[in-house]
Amino acid sequence: MPVPRRLLPILAVAACTLAAEPAAAAVPYTPCQDEAGFECGTVPVPLDWSGATPGTLSLHVRRARATTGVAAVSAVVPLAGGPGQAASPFATAFQSYLTAGLGTRDLLVYDQRGTGRSAPLRCGALSRQGLSESQQVRQCAEQLGSARGYFRTAESVADIEALRIAGGYEQLVLYGVSYGTKVALAYAAAYPQRVEALILDSALTIDGPDVLRRSTFASVSRVLRELCSGSACRGLRQSVTRILSRTARKLAKGRVKGRVTAPDGSRVT
């Protein structure tokens, strides 16, 4: 069966990684100074996994050991969203959410390349006043230079495999949130034998989000019913879904004027 075109870049990086898979090397962890119960370390990885462009960067990693006290052969790896969100600031929160799965597994929280403490990408143009969005993007691309081409999902997939090897784990449980689900699915496509389980929250397909947001619209009625369960929407004379439908029809005909509550609590027209 032919390989889907969308998987070719991921599988190409995977092939390069497997061809030059490094021997497992212990990560030099030390207790995190800003977070109790976690050890901090760095894992060096190539900027370009194909090897064509020289350079390396360091991935910031935080580890909480398995609660059983036995050396873990599996780890739970949370993947933050964005793309662009660092995971390490939420290490304690992830530990709380995922407690049920951490008995025999380590928790491995890392900032994906270009975020947090893993060679973060910064562009002054994005906060420069008087520039259009297209100008900001162009200037940011010029500022980052050719290195900007190595901060993609495919590189994150190879980075996760490097983390697995460096940690000496046989398999990983990937917990993805939003964009993190795309990375998790891409890793599973490239290294299915290394995936113990996938947990996908606010899932994106491996091709990325649907530009028409059809799955979001399909879920609106269900979500509104859940939000209004019990007495949460007491005082409304009609169902929230009916109000939303009527408002959408009005907006389709033109602008709608009314009173709304601003973020500071004030009422404005």
Disulfide bonds with the S-S distance in Angstrom:
Cys32-Cys40 1.96
Cys123-Cys140 1.94
Cys228-Cys233 1.87
